[in-house]
Amino acid sequence: MIEIKAVYHAVFEELAGRRGEQITIDQSSFGALIEQLDLRYGRSFGDTLLDRRTGYFKAGVIALANGRQLEPSTALADGDEVVFLVAMAGGSAPDANKIFRANRELCTGCRICEMVCSMRQTGVLSPYRASIRVSHNEEDGTFAPAICRHCRKPLCKEACPVPQAMRFHEVVTGVVVVDAEHCIGCLACVDACPFGAIQVGPEQAVQKCDLCDGDPLCVKYCPERPENFSPRQPFPRAKALEYVPAHQATRLKRIKVAARERE
């Protein structure tokens, strides 16, 4: 049993009706603290903090323990003072601040991402018609999704000799799309991409991710890996593909670095 001091701020004070209190939990995980607070104040407390589907903090939510930022999987120590903060101004982070990421260490090579992508793009289930491509390293048995990074300075668009063939998405900020009507199939964009993320279809059609108009299906259907699925992968329940606010883009890397430091 450890004792934690929970200090509430902004929206949490309305739920808790007090500034701070001592909480006793029987496990050291931050998740156990949230469960205890859910029992005390109802699930509305945890729902304000977490996305229940992914287990991650919602955009604009910060939890600190003695000055260090917490993740849902962080271990707490007896006597920690946990402070809950919610950025009220502006609400959730806008999609313009979200980042499309691939966590290669979590990829199992199931290729569901290729299937749903090809179906949306062309109406055909074929990995050769997808804008995302998963490669297999036979030496170590790992898989790696090649995804469009939606660069701030899109080299693909700059390399295109036909201005009308590559343009910015009308709705999703910063996303470059291919206009098949004007594309001449020169593959200059393919050569210019430093990540190999622009694919070429069977009929030499240029296949580039358009982020599914802001709701990427590959992310939606990418299966989650279980929490801490191996001693060397101390991650929370997570996916190989994610579309997250910019401030969360490196959270899995930070979790792994912290785990290594504890070894």
C-alpha positions as CSV (number, residue, x, y, z in Angstrom):
1,M,0.0,0.0,0.0
2,I,1.3,3.4,-0.9
3,E,-0.1,6.9,-0.1
4,I,-0.3,9.5,-2.8
5,K,-1.4,13.2,-2.5
6,A,-3.7,14.1,-5.4
7,V,-3.9,17.8,-6.2
8,Y,-6.7,18.9,-8.6
9,H,-6.8,21.8,-11.0
10,A,-9.4,23.4,-13.2
11,V,-12.1,20.9,-14.4
12,F,-11.0,18.3,-11.8
13,E,-11.9,20.6,-8.9
14,E,-15.4,20.7,-10.1
15,L,-15.5,16.9,-10.0
16,A,-13.7,16.4,-6.8
17,G,-14.9,19.4,-4.9
18,R,-11.6,19.9,-3.1
19,R,-8.1,21.1,-3.9
20,G,-6.2,18.0,-2.8
21,E,-6.4,14.9,-0.7
22,Q,-4.5,11.8,0.4
23,I,-5.2,8.6,-1.7
24,T,-4.1,5.1,-0.7
25,I,-3.6,2.6,-3.5
26,D,-2.6,-1.0,-3.3
27,Q,-0.4,-0.9,-6.5
28,S,2.2,1.6,-7.5
29,S,0.9,2.2,-11.1
30,F,-0.6,5.5,-12.1
31,G,-3.4,3.5,-13.6
32,A,-4.3,2.2,-10.1
33,L,-4.6,5.8,-8.9
34,I,-7.0,6.6,-11.7
35,E,-9.1,3.5,-10.9
36,Q,-9.3,4.6,-7.3
37,L,-10.4,8.1,-8.3
38,D,-12.9,6.6,-10.7
39,L,-14.4,4.7,-7.8
40,R,-14.5,7.8,-5.7
41,Y,-15.9,10.3,-8.2
42,G,-17.3,8.2,-11.0
43,R,-15.9,7.4,-14.4
44,S,-16.2,11.0,-15.4
45,F,-12.9,11.6,-13.6
46,G,-11.0,9.1,-15.7
47,D,-12.9,10.0,-18.8
48,T,-11.7,13.5,-18.6
49,L,-8.1,12.3,-18.5
50,L,-7.9,9.3,-20.7
51,D,-9.0,8.0,-24.1
52,R,-10.5,4.7,-22.8
53,R,-10.1,3.0,-26.2
54,T,-6.3,3.6,-26.5
55,G,-5.4,4.1,-22.8
56,Y,-3.5,7.3,-23.6
57,F,-4.0,10.8,-22.2
58,K,-6.4,13.0,-24.1
59,A,-4.9,16.0,-25.8
60,G,-4.3,18.9,-23.4
61,V,-4.1,16.7,-20.3
62,I,-0.9,16.7,-18.2
63,A,-0.2,14.8,-15.0
64,L,2.9,15.5,-12.9
65,A,4.4,13.7,-9.9
66,N,7.0,15.8,-8.1
67,G,7.8,17.7,-11.3
68,R,8.1,14.6,-13.6
69,Q,5.5,14.1,-16.3
70,L,3.5,10.9,-16.0
71,E,2.3,8.4,-18.6
72,P,-0.6,6.1,-17.8
73,S,1.9,3.2,-17.2
74,T,4.2,5.2,-14.9
75,A,5.0,3.7,-11.5
76,L,4.4,5.9,-8.5
77,A,6.3,6.0,-5.2
78,D,5.0,6.4,-1.7
79,G,4.5,10.1,-0.8
80,D,4.3,11.3,-4.5
81,E,2.3,14.4,-5.1
82,V,0.3,14.0,-8.3
83,V,-1.0,17.1,-10.0
84,F,-3.7,16.9,-12.6
85,L,-3.8,19.7,-15.2
86,V,-6.1,20.2,-18.2
87,A,-5.5,22.8,-20.8
88,M,-8.9,24.5,-21.0
89,A,-8.2,27.2,-23.5
90,G,-8.6,26.0,-27.0
91,G,-9.8,22.5,-26.1
92,S,-8.3,19.5,-27.8
93,A,-5.4,19.8,-30.1
94,P,-6.6,20.4,-33.7
95,D,-5.9,17.9,-36.4
96,A,-3.4,20.3,-38.0
97,N,-1.2,19.6,-35.0
98,K,-1.4,15.8,-35.3
99,I,1.4,13.6,-36.6
100,F,1.2,10.3,-38.5
101,R,3.7,8.0,-37.0
102,A,4.9,4.4,-37.3
103,N,6.3,2.5,-34.3
104,R,8.3,-0.2,-36.1
105,E,9.0,-2.2,-33.0
106,L,5.3,-2.8,-32.7
107,C,4.7,-4.0,-36.3
108,T,3.8,-7.7,-36.6
109,G,3.6,-7.7,-40.4
110,C,-0.1,-8.5,-40.5
111,R,-0.5,-6.1,-43.5
112,I,-4.0,-5.1,-42.5
113,C,-2.9,-1.5,-43.2
114,E,-2.1,-2.4,-46.8
115,M,-5.5,-4.1,-47.3
116,V,-7.7,-1.3,-45.9
117,C,-5.6,1.3,-47.7
118,S,-5.9,-0.4,-51.1
119,M,-9.6,-0.9,-50.7
120,R,-10.2,2.7,-49.9
121,Q,-7.9,4.0,-52.7
122,T,-8.8,1.7,-55.5
123,G,-11.7,-0.6,-54.3
124,V,-9.4,-3.6,-54.7
125,L,-7.8,-5.7,-51.9
126,S,-4.2,-5.7,-53.0
127,P,-1.0,-4.7,-51.2
128,Y,0.4,-3.5,-54.6
129,R,-2.3,-0.9,-54.8
130,A,-1.8,0.5,-51.3
131,S,-0.1,3.8,-50.4
132,I,1.5,2.2,-47.4
133,R,4.0,-0.6,-47.8
134,V,5.3,-3.0,-45.1
135,S,8.7,-4.5,-45.7
136,H,10.2,-7.6,-44.0
137,N,13.8,-7.8,-42.8
138,E,14.6,-11.5,-43.2
139,E,17.8,-11.3,-41.2
140,D,16.2,-10.3,-37.9
141,G,12.5,-11.1,-38.7
142,T,11.3,-7.6,-38.1
143,F,8.7,-5.6,-40.2
144,A,8.8,-1.9,-41.1
145,P,5.8,0.2,-42.4
146,A,6.9,2.8,-45.0
147,I,4.5,5.7,-44.4
148,C,4.3,9.2,-45.8
149,R,5.6,11.7,-43.2
150,H,3.6,14.6,-44.6
151,C,6.7,16.8,-44.5
152,R,6.5,20.5,-43.8
153,K,8.6,21.0,-46.9
154,P,7.3,18.3,-49.3
155,L,10.2,17.4,-51.6
156,C,7.8,15.3,-53.7
157,K,5.7,18.3,-54.6
158,E,8.8,20.4,-55.3
159,A,10.2,17.7,-57.6
160,C,6.9,17.4,-59.6
161,P,7.3,19.0,-63.0
162,V,3.6,19.5,-63.4
163,P,2.3,21.9,-60.7
164,Q,-1.3,20.7,-61.1
165,A,-0.3,17.1,-60.5
166,M,0.5,17.5,-56.8
167,R,-1.4,19.9,-54.7
168,F,-2.2,20.5,-51.0
169,H,-5.4,18.8,-49.6
170,E,-8.4,21.1,-49.5
171,V,-9.3,20.1,-46.0
172,V,-6.4,18.5,-44.2
173,T,-3.6,21.0,-43.6
174,G,-0.1,20.1,-44.9
175,V,-1.2,16.9,-46.8
176,V,-0.1,16.7,-50.4
177,V,-2.3,14.7,-52.8
178,V,-1.8,13.4,-56.3
179,D,-4.2,14.6,-59.0
180,A,-4.3,11.5,-61.3
181,E,-5.8,13.6,-64.2
182,H,-2.7,15.7,-64.4
183,C,0.0,13.2,-63.3
184,I,2.3,12.2,-66.3
185,G,3.8,9.2,-64.5
186,C,7.4,10.5,-64.6
187,L,8.0,9.2,-61.0
188,A,10.0,12.3,-60.0
189,C,8.1,12.4,-56.7
190,V,9.0,8.8,-56.1
191,D,12.7,9.5,-56.5
192,A,12.5,12.7,-54.4
193,C,10.9,11.1,-51.3
194,P,13.7,10.2,-48.9
195,F,11.6,7.7,-47.1
196,G,10.4,5.5,-50.0
197,A,6.8,6.4,-49.0
198,I,5.3,7.0,-52.5
199,Q,4.4,3.8,-54.1
200,V,3.9,2.8,-57.8
201,G,0.9,0.7,-58.7
202,P,0.7,-2.1,-61.4
203,E,-0.3,0.4,-64.1
204,Q,2.4,2.9,-63.0
205,A,-0.1,4.9,-61.1
206,V,1.5,7.0,-58.4
207,Q,0.1,6.0,-55.0
208,K,0.5,8.6,-52.2
209,C,-1.1,8.7,-48.8
210,D,-3.8,11.4,-48.5
211,L,-4.4,10.6,-44.8
212,C,-7.9,9.4,-45.6
213,D,-9.1,13.0,-45.5
214,G,-7.9,13.3,-41.8
215,D,-9.1,9.9,-40.5
216,P,-6.5,7.4,-41.5
217,L,-8.0,3.9,-41.9
218,C,-4.7,2.2,-41.4
219,V,-4.4,3.6,-37.9
220,K,-8.0,2.7,-37.1
221,Y,-7.6,-1.0,-38.1
222,C,-4.0,-1.5,-37.0
223,P,-4.3,-4.1,-34.2
224,E,-3.0,-3.1,-30.8
225,R,-0.1,-4.9,-29.2
226,P,-0.7,-6.0,-25.6
227,E,0.8,-4.1,-22.8
228,N,4.5,-4.9,-22.0
229,F,4.4,-7.8,-24.5
230,S,8.1,-8.5,-23.9
231,P,10.7,-7.5,-21.3
232,R,12.4,-5.4,-24.0
233,Q,9.2,-3.7,-25.1
234,P,7.9,-1.9,-22.0
235,F,5.1,-0.2,-23.9
236,P,1.5,0.4,-22.9
237,R,-1.2,-1.2,-25.1
238,A,-0.3,0.5,-28.4
239,K,-0.4,0.3,-32.2
240,A,2.3,0.2,-34.8
241,L,0.6,3.1,-36.5
242,E,-0.8,6.2,-34.8
243,Y,-2.2,9.6,-35.6
244,V,-1.5,11.7,-32.5
245,P,-1.1,15.2,-31.3
246,A,2.5,16.4,-31.8
247,H,3.3,16.5,-28.1
248,Q,2.6,12.8,-27.9
249,A,4.7,11.7,-30.9
250,T,7.7,10.6,-28.9
251,R,6.0,9.1,-25.8
252,L,6.7,5.5,-26.7
253,K,10.3,6.2,-27.2
254,R,10.5,8.1,-23.9
255,I,8.9,5.1,-22.1
256,K,11.5,2.7,-23.6
257,V,14.4,5.0,-22.7
258,A,13.1,5.3,-19.1
259,A,12.9,1.5,-18.9
260,R,16.4,1.1,-20.1
261,E,17.7,3.6,-17.5
262,R,16.0,1.5,-14.8
263,E,17.8,-1.7,-15.9
